Amino acid sequence: MVGSMQHRPFARSGRSVSAIGLGTWQLGAEWGEVGDAEAEAILTTAIGSGIDFFDTADIYGGGRSEARIGRFLRNAHAPVFVATKLGRSRDPGWPRNFELDAMRRHAEGSRERLGVDALDLLQLHCVPEEVLRAGRIFDHLRALQQDGVIRAFGASVESSAEAKLCLAQDGLASLQIIFNVFRQTPIETIFDEARRRQVAIIVRLPLASGLLSGKFDARTRFGPDDHRSYNQDGEAFHAGETFAGLPFARGLELVEELRALTPPGLSLAAMAQRWILDHDAVTTVITGATRATQVRENARCASLAPLPLALHVRLRELWGARVRALVRGKD
Ligand SMILES: NC(=O)c1ccc[n+]([C@@H]2O[C@H](COP(=O)([O-])OP(=O)(O)OC[C@H]3O[C@@H](n4cnc5c(N)ncnc54)[C@H](OP(=O)(O)O)[C@@H]3O)[C@@H](O)[C@H]2O)c1
């Protein structure tokens, strides 16, 4: 299995990363409880399936996701590219999080939990657009890079406008964006410039928080500690981060239309991830998982054949005609 994983170059780093990566928000909190044994199985299965790119953040479970990854990698000795994020800690909170001393302290905390000398990649964690526009935060990232605290820096953003501000910054290695069959705007707004500047594209929410796996229906209920219950309409944080900004009920209807288009032998989750991988501007897709079996299935998408062109055309039409206008929040 490891041999069949496709790798793609990560910006100008000289490193390649698996086309399917692993999102580890689930190993922190806000997805219900993922116990230690399942967390370990998820990470072990990822490595065994050829995945060597993990995405985490300092605030996922108050550092629990990073600590679990750090513990795992100390024992596994696997060469994994770990991308983390900073900017949303409550200590000291906004706007002081965006000053160099706080950023240094937050990065040091991640370095400690992950057990590394230098962070492979430090991403801004959806910081306000005006902070990106002011640009000083990128000078701080460059200072941390010069000091050897981080090897590279990038930004996770909500909208195309924010992505463009980041793409204009020298030294930016990566952009993390929401991109899936329900969220196709980046094809028009970001991909050409990212390719031109050799900036890696990290795709989050490939399954729109699981909606695009096709396993939910109108009777589905999420636990009280799962953001899919308490942020369905953006009550707790940005609406786009839950179900990719779609109202759950409308999302379910659209999923049925997609199911009808799924080629024989392919699951809806596989079609959704393969669709993303068919865009060559994409470097890695960081699908999240609460079960090890999901990781194995997702990793296989990297070795599937590209989807037929006619299906790409149909999915583009469907998005333009019926989905685009439903997305809440910034796009
Ligand atoms: N602001 C940011 O920078 C930001 C925001 C959000 C996410 N992220 C990162 O992006 C990663 C991915 O996004 P995400 O986890 O929010 O959304 P996602 O990858 O679209 O959805 C993950 C969920 O999809 C379901 N799933 C995964 N594989 C499946 C399969 N093969 N079959 C059926 N269901 C499957 C699981 O749901 P169940 O748990 O119901 O089984 C899983 O928890 C996160 O883990 C995190 O690292 C970053």
The ligand as an SDF file (V2000), in Angstrom:
LIG
                    3D

 48 52  0  0  0  0  0  0  0  0999 V2000
   -9.1600   26.8240    9.9850 N   0  0  0  0  0  0  0  0  0  0  0  0
   -8.4300   25.8010    9.6480 C   0  0  0  0  0  0  0  0  0  0  0  0
   -7.2770   25.9520    9.3650 O   0  0  0  0  0  0  0  0  0  0  0  0
   -9.0550   24.4410    9.6210 C   0  0  0  0  0  0  0  0  0  0  0  0
  -10.4400   24.3100    9.7660 C   0  0  0  0  0  0  0  0  0  0  0  0
  -11.0090   23.0490    9.6330 C   0  0  0  0  0  0  0  0  0  0  0  0
  -10.2100   21.9530    9.3910 C   0  0  0  0  0  0  0  0  0  0  0  0
   -8.8560   22.0970    9.2880 N   0  0  0  0  0  0  0  0  0  0  0  0
   -7.9900   20.9320    9.0300 C   0  0  0  0  0  0  0  0  0  0  0  0
   -8.4950   20.2180    7.9220 O   0  0  0  0  0  0  0  0  0  0  0  0
   -8.7070   18.8430    8.2680 C   0  0  0  0  0  0  0  0  0  0  0  0
   -9.8170   18.2840    7.4010 C   0  0  0  0  0  0  0  0  0  0  0  0
  -11.0360   19.0170    7.5140 O   0  0  0  0  0  0  0  0  0  0  0  0
  -12.2440   18.4850    8.3930 P   0  0  0  0  0  0  0  0  0  0  0  0
  -11.8010   17.3340    9.1850 O   0  0  0  0  0  0  0  0  0  0  0  0
  -12.8480   19.6440    9.0920 O   0  0  0  0  0  0  0  0  0  0  0  0
  -13.3110   18.0180    7.3050 O   0  0  0  0  0  0  0  0  0  0  0  0
  -13.3580   16.7310    6.3350 P   0  0  0  0  0  0  0  0  0  0  0  0
  -12.0120   16.1870    6.1300 O   0  0  0  0  0  0  0  0  0  0  0  0
  -14.1490   17.1920    5.1600 O   0  0  0  0  0  0  0  0  0  0  0  0
  -14.2840   15.7140    7.1420 O   0  0  0  0  0  0  0  0  0  0  0  0
  -13.7820   14.8210    8.0910 C   0  0  0  0  0  0  0  0  0  0  0  0
  -14.8830   13.8760    8.5410 C   0  0  0  0  0  0  0  0  0  0  0  0
  -15.3840   13.1690    7.4160 O   0  0  0  0  0  0  0  0  0  0  0  0
  -15.7300   11.8470    7.7810 C   0  0  0  0  0  0  0  0  0  0  0  0
  -14.9270   10.8970    6.9800 N   0  0  0  0  0  0  0  0  0  0  0  0
  -13.6030   10.9410    6.6990 C   0  0  0  0  0  0  0  0  0  0  0  0
  -13.2590    9.9340    5.8980 N   0  0  0  0  0  0  0  0  0  0  0  0
  -14.3730    9.2260    5.6550 C   0  0  0  0  0  0  0  0  0  0  0  0
  -14.6520    8.0690    4.8900 C   0  0  0  0  0  0  0  0  0  0  0  0
  -13.7010    7.4470    4.1800 N   0  0  0  0  0  0  0  0  0  0  0  0
  -15.9210    7.6030    4.8760 N   0  0  0  0  0  0  0  0  0  0  0  0
  -16.8960    8.2120    5.5820 C   0  0  0  0  0  0  0  0  0  0  0  0
  -16.6980    9.3230    6.3310 N   0  0  0  0  0  0  0  0  0  0  0  0
  -15.4430    9.8280    6.3570 C   0  0  0  0  0  0  0  0  0  0  0  0
  -15.4600   11.6990    9.2660 C   0  0  0  0  0  0  0  0  0  0  0  0
  -16.6700   12.0200    9.9170 O   0  0  0  0  0  0  0  0  0  0  0  0
  -17.1930   11.2260   11.2290 P   0  0  0  0  0  0  0  0  0  0  0  0
  -16.3480   11.7700   12.3030 O   0  0  0  0  0  0  0  0  0  0  0  0
  -18.6440   11.5970   11.3160 O   0  0  0  0  0  0  0  0  0  0  0  0
  -16.9720    9.7730   10.9610 O   0  0  0  0  0  0  0  0  0  0  0  0
  -14.4210   12.7830    9.4960 C   0  0  0  0  0  0  0  0  0  0  0  0
  -14.3850   13.2270   10.8350 O   0  0  0  0  0  0  0  0  0  0  0  0
   -8.9580   18.8960    9.7820 C   0  0  0  0  0  0  0  0  0  0  0  0
   -8.7510   17.6680   10.4430 O   0  0  0  0  0  0  0  0  0  0  0  0
   -7.9420   19.9480   10.1970 C   0  0  0  0  0  0  0  0  0  0  0  0
   -6.6490   19.3520   10.2960 O   0  0  0  0  0  0  0  0  0  0  0  0
   -8.2710   23.3270    9.3790 C   0  0  0  0  0  0  0  0  0  0  0  0
  1  2  1  0
  2  3  2  0
  2  4  1  0
  4  5  1  0
  4 48  2  0
  5  6  2  0
  6  7  1  0
  7  8  2  0
  8  9  1  0
  8 48  1  0
  9 10  1  0
  9 46  1  0
 10 11  1  0
 11 12  1  0
 11 44  1  0
 12 13  1  0
 13 14  1  0
 14 15  2  0
 14 16  1  0
 14 17  1  0
 17 18  1  0
 18 19  2  0
 18 20  1  0
 18 21  1  0
 21 22  1  0
 22 23  1  0
 23 24  1  0
 23 42  1  0
 24 25  1  0
 25 26  1  0
 25 36  1  0
 26 27  1  0
 26 35  1  0
 27 28  2  0
 28 29  1  0
 29 30  1  0
 29 35  2  0
 30 31  1  0
 30 32  2  0
 32 33  1  0
 33 34  2  0
 34 35  1  0
 36 37  1  0
 36 42  1  0
 37 38  1  0
 38 39  2  0
 38 40  1  0
 38 41  1  0
 42 43  1  0
 44 45  1  0
 44 46  1  0
 46 47  1  0
M  CHG  2   8   1  16  -1
M  END
$$$$
